[in-house]
């Protein structure tokens, strides 16, 4: 069975590094995943990646309640783009594929 995890995304530009923790292959789509220790985090790198790729869904695992939020970001061409951020507590990681299908 092929591993569904695609490592991570990393941009190495001087004074502007960015990294997203994991990329999950789900069907034909790649879904970026960030893991945060507390309830909050800036998600700067995730927003940057989503503005570059304009994918429809990203996931954040943290210690807050489950939620879905529409996030507005700027593309590299300075145009507005949106994506859905699915925030989940870590204990739901085993249900991730089912929850993605429901979103």
PEJODA-V714340 format. One record per run of one state. SS is the DSSP state (H for helix, E for strand, - for the rest). FROM is the first residue (numbers start at 1). LEN is the number of residues. If there is no record, write none. Layout:
SS;FROM;LEN  SS;FROM;LEN
This chain:
-;1;4  E;5;1  -;6;3  E;9;3  -;12;6  E;18;3  -;21;1  E;22;5  -;27;2  E;29;7  -;36;8  H;44;10  -;54;3  E;57;6  -;63;4  E;67;8  -;75;5  E;80;10  H;90;13  -;103;1
